[in-house]
Amino acid sequence: MAKAPGKDALKNISGPQKAAIMMLAIGEDRSARMFGMMDEEEIKELSQAMANLGAIDANVVERLFQDFAAQLSGTGSLVGSLQSTERLLSKTLTKDQVSSIMEDIRGPAGRTMWDKLGNVNEDVLASYLKNEYPQTVAVVLGKLKAEQAASVLVALPDEFSAEVIMRMLSMEVVRKEILEGVEQTLRQEFMSNLARTNQRDSHEVMADIFNNLDRASEERFMNSLEERSRDSAEKIRSLMFTFDDLSKLDANGIQTLLRHIEKAKLAIALKGASDDIKDMFFSNMSERQGKILREDMENMGPVRLSEVDEAQMGMVTKAKELATSGEIVIADAKGEDEMIY
């Protein structure tokens, strides 16, 4: 007698993956009706999960339906793929909508094939194009923005780039079928491969997740990880940006950050900060501002640790946003991010 599937069958399956399995299991017609009730973002998220699903054991499918208090009979293993996902989407969406969603799944962000190509690193694109015919490369460069086309051209071998330039100079209007053929080749041979290989380092992903944990959870998970892999724990810790890392800001950076933080949130964040961090912020305020802030901190009385964590996390998030926009500079721990005046 076959063993009934246990709860562990779904242990490592995420919510979107469970939904993807359900959609594949109930058939195309029913899935099509359900897609019609979703907005575009929900469809994109679910389609991504379906396309990356791969083979799913029948026991997992059965357990999943049991969890939803449904009966499953006669359904074998499922295979989620780009083709099956596209076929399901075609049942309820227009051709343009399907193309847009599938392109988002297959490659970097962008509305069209050429928008997507505009988000690809020039060296990566040149490495691929140098193996194509000069005429094909001429067509591609002619569709890119001038700045990106110039960078790709420089990265190509000298003789090859000279040939491409000559083809671009003599090129007439490209026939629609030729352009579609180039797009199809890029989509199938380049973008799909790029989407599979251009994944973020797992330690970077985990560092971002840890940055968003409360203090107690972060410490608990980090201690657990150190017992299993000290190297991974140290790498994640080095990639994290914490509230204490705000000490790496210069005076201008601190003052810029202060202008973007609500005074009430600042008081809560500093309530649980180290003396060094407090001194750093107070030294970058006027005497009057510092006095008012100290009084606010004293008058608020005891504050929950969760509130402190939330306020400090908000300051860290804002500091990252300001650093990304170039309004402040966050030096690394080794001081390698030197400032030149």
C-alpha positions in Angstrom: 0.0 0.0 0.0 1.4 3.4 -1.0 2.4 5.7 1.9 0.2 8.8 2.2 2.0 12.0 1.5 3.0 13.9 4.7 3.2 17.5 5.5 7.0 17.5 4.8 6.1 17.2 1.1 5.3 20.9 1.0 8.0 22.0 3.4 10.3 23.7 0.8 7.6 25.0 -1.6 6.8 28.7 -1.5 3.4 30.3 -1.8 3.7 31.3 -5.5 5.0 27.8 -6.3 2.0 26.2 -4.6 -0.3 28.5 -6.6 1.6 27.6 -9.8 1.1 23.8 -9.1 -2.6 24.4 -8.5 -3.0 26.3 -11.8 -1.2 23.6 -13.8 -3.2 20.8 -12.1 -6.7 22.2 -12.7 -6.2 22.4 -16.5 -6.0 25.1 -19.0 -9.7 26.2 -19.2 -10.1 26.6 -15.4 -6.7 28.3 -15.1 -7.7 30.7 -17.9 -10.8 31.8 -16.0 -8.7 32.3 -12.8 -6.1 34.4 -14.7 -9.0 36.6 -15.9 -9.7 37.5 -12.2 -6.1 38.7 -11.5 -4.3 41.9 -12.1 -1.2 42.1 -14.3 1.3 42.0 -11.4 -0.3 38.9 -9.9 -0.2 37.3 -13.4 3.5 38.1 -13.8 4.4 36.7 -10.4 2.4 33.5 -10.9 3.7 33.1 -14.4 7.3 33.4 -13.2 6.7 30.7 -10.7 5.0 28.4 -13.3 7.8 28.9 -15.8 10.5 27.9 -13.2 8.6 25.1 -11.6 10.1 22.1 -13.3 8.9 18.5 -12.5 6.6 18.2 -9.5 6.0 14.8 -7.9 2.4 13.6 -7.8 2.5 13.1 -4.0 3.3 16.8 -3.6 0.3 17.7 -5.8 -1.9 15.4 -3.8 -0.8 16.8 -0.5 -1.3 20.4 -1.8 -4.9 19.6 -2.7 -5.5 18.0 0.6 -4.3 21.2 2.3 -6.9 23.1 0.3 -9.6 20.6 1.4 -10.0 19.4 -2.2 -10.0 15.9 -3.8 -7.3 15.0 -6.3 -7.7 11.9 -8.5 -5.9 10.6 -11.5 -3.3 13.4 -11.8 0.3 12.4 -12.4 3.4 14.5 -12.1 3.4 18.0 -13.5 6.0 19.9 -15.6 6.0 23.7 -15.5 7.8 25.3 -18.4 7.9 28.5 -20.5 5.8 26.8 -23.2 3.0 25.5 -20.8 2.9 28.9 -19.1 2.6 30.8 -22.4 -0.1 28.4 -23.6 -2.2 29.0 -20.4 -1.8 32.8 -20.6 -2.9 32.7 -24.3 -6.3 31.4 -23.2 -7.4 34.6 -21.6 -4.9 37.4 -22.5 -4.2 39.2 -25.7 -1.1 38.3 -27.8 0.6 41.6 -26.8 -0.1 41.0 -23.1 1.3 37.5 -23.3 4.4 38.7 -25.1 5.0 41.4 -22.5 4.7 39.0 -19.6 6.8 36.2 -21.2 9.6 38.7 -22.1 9.6 39.8 -18.4 10.1 36.2 -17.4 12.8 35.4 -20.0 15.1 38.4 -19.6 16.0 41.7 -17.9 13.4 44.4 -17.3 12.1 46.2 -20.3 8.9 46.5 -22.4 10.3 45.4 -25.7 13.2 43.3 -26.9 15.3 46.4 -27.6 14.4 48.0 -24.2 15.6 44.8 -22.6 18.8 44.9 -24.6 19.4 48.4 -23.3 19.6 47.1 -19.8 22.4 44.6 -20.7 26.0 45.3 -19.7 27.9 46.5 -22.8 30.8 44.0 -22.3 28.4 41.1 -22.0 26.5 42.2 -25.1 29.8 42.7 -27.1 31.0 39.2 -26.0 27.9 37.7 -27.6 27.8 39.9 -30.7 31.4 39.3 -31.7 30.4 35.8 -32.8 27.6 37.0 -35.0 27.7 38.2 -38.6 28.8 41.9 -39.0 25.4 42.6 -40.8 23.5 41.2 -37.8 25.6 43.3 -35.4 25.0 46.4 -37.5 21.2 45.8 -37.2 21.4 45.4 -33.5 23.6 48.5 -32.9 21.3 50.5 -35.1 18.4 49.8 -32.7 20.3 50.7 -29.5 20.7 54.1 -28.0 23.9 55.9 -29.3 25.6 55.8 -25.9 25.2 52.1 -25.5 26.0 51.3 -29.2 29.3 53.3 -28.8 30.3 51.3 -25.7 29.6 48.0 -27.5 31.5 49.1 -30.6 34.6 49.9 -28.5 34.4 46.5 -26.8 34.4 44.6 -30.1 37.7 43.5 -31.8 39.1 46.3 -34.0 38.8 44.7 -37.4 35.3 43.4 -36.6 34.1 46.8 -35.3 35.4 48.5 -38.5 33.4 46.0 -40.6 30.3 46.7 -38.5 30.7 50.4 -39.0 30.9 50.0 -42.8 27.8 47.8 -42.8 25.9 50.4 -40.7 26.9 53.2 -43.1 25.7 51.3 -46.1 22.6 49.8 -44.5 19.3 50.6 -46.0 15.9 50.2 -44.3 15.8 46.8 -42.6 13.0 44.6 -43.8 10.5 43.6 -41.2 11.1 39.9 -41.5 14.9 40.3 -41.1 14.4 42.5 -37.9 11.9 39.9 -36.5 14.4 37.2 -37.2 17.2 39.1 -35.3 14.8 39.7 -32.4 13.8 36.0 -32.3 17.5 35.0 -32.2 18.3 37.4 -29.5 15.4 36.4 -27.4 16.0 32.6 -27.7 19.8 32.4 -27.7 20.9 35.4 -25.7 18.2 36.8 -23.4 16.9 33.4 -22.1 20.5 32.3 -21.3 21.2 35.7 -19.7 18.1 35.4 -17.5 19.3 32.0 -16.2 22.9 33.1 -15.6 22.5 36.7 -14.4 21.4 35.7 -10.9 22.5 37.7 -7.8 25.0 36.1 -5.4 23.0 34.2 -2.8 25.0 35.8 0.0 23.9 39.3 -1.2 20.3 38.2 -1.3 20.5 36.8 2.2 22.3 40.0 3.5 19.3 42.0 2.2 17.0 39.7 4.0 19.0 39.9 7.3 19.0 43.7 7.0 15.2 43.6 7.2 15.0 41.3 10.3 14.4 42.7 13.8 17.4 42.6 16.1 16.4 39.4 18.0 15.6 37.4 14.8 18.8 38.5 13.1 20.9 37.4 16.1 19.1 34.1 16.3 19.5 33.3 12.6 23.1 34.4 12.5 24.0 32.3 15.5 22.3 29.3 13.9 24.1 29.9 10.6 27.5 30.3 12.4 27.1 26.8 13.8 26.6 25.4 10.3 28.9 27.6 8.2 31.1 30.3 9.8 32.4 31.4 6.4 28.8 32.1 5.1 27.9 33.9 8.3 31.0 36.1 8.1 30.4 36.9 4.4 26.7 37.8 5.0 27.7 40.0 7.9 30.3 41.8 5.8 27.6 42.5 3.1 25.0 43.8 5.6 24.5 47.5 6.2 23.3 48.2 9.8 22.3 51.2 11.9 25.8 51.3 13.4 27.3 51.6 9.9 25.9 55.1 9.8 29.0 56.0 11.6 30.8 55.7 8.2 29.0 58.9 7.1 30.9 62.2 6.9 29.5 65.4 8.4 27.7 66.4 5.2 26.2 62.9 4.9 24.8 63.0 8.5 23.3 66.4 8.0 21.7 65.4 4.7 20.3 62.3 6.4 18.9 64.4 9.3 17.0 66.6 6.8 15.2 63.5 5.5 14.2 61.9 8.9 11.1 62.7 11.0 12.2 64.1 14.4 9.9 61.7 16.2 11.5 58.7 14.4 15.0 60.1 15.0 14.3 60.3 18.8 13.1 56.7 18.9 16.1 55.4 16.8 18.6 57.2 19.0 16.9 56.1 22.2 18.3 52.6 21.5 21.6 53.7 19.9 25.1 53.5 21.3 26.7 56.5 22.9 29.1 56.9 20.0 26.2 57.0 17.5 24.3 59.5 19.6 27.3 61.8 20.0 27.8 61.6 16.2 24.3 62.8 15.5 24.2 65.4 18.3 27.5 66.9 17.1 26.0 67.6 13.7 23.0 69.5 15.1 22.7 73.0 16.4 22.8 73.4 20.2 19.1 74.2 20.2 18.1 71.2 18.0 20.2 68.9 20.2 18.6 70.2 23.4 15.0 69.7 22.0 15.9 66.2 20.8 17.3 65.2 24.2 14.2 66.5 25.9 12.0 64.5 23.5 14.0 61.3 24.2 13.7 61.8 28.0 10.0 62.7 27.9 8.9 59.6 25.8 9.9 57.3 28.6 10.5 53.5 27.9 10.2 52.5 24.3 9.7 49.0 22.9 12.7 47.4 21.3 10.5 46.6 18.2 9.8 50.4 17.8 13.5 51.2 18.1 14.4 48.5 15.5 11.7 49.9 13.1 12.9 53.5 13.5 16.6 52.5 13.0 15.7 50.4 10.0 13.9 53.3 8.5 17.0 55.5 8.8 19.2 52.8 7.2 16.8 52.5 4.3 16.7 56.2 3.8 20.6 56.3 3.9 20.7 53.7 1.2 18.3 55.6 -0.9 20.4 58.8 -0.5 23.6 56.9 -1.3 22.0 55.4 -4.5 20.9 58.9 -5.7 24.4 60.2 -5.0 23.4 62.7 -2.3 25.6 61.0 0.3 28.6 58.7 0.3 28.9 55.7 2.6 32.5 54.6 3.0 33.2 50.9 3.4 34.7 49.5 6.6 38.2 49.5 5.3 38.0 53.1 4.3 38.6 52.2 0.6 36.0 54.7 -0.6 38.3 57.7 -0.4 37.0 61.2 -0.8 38.8 63.7 -3.0 38.2 67.4 -2.3 
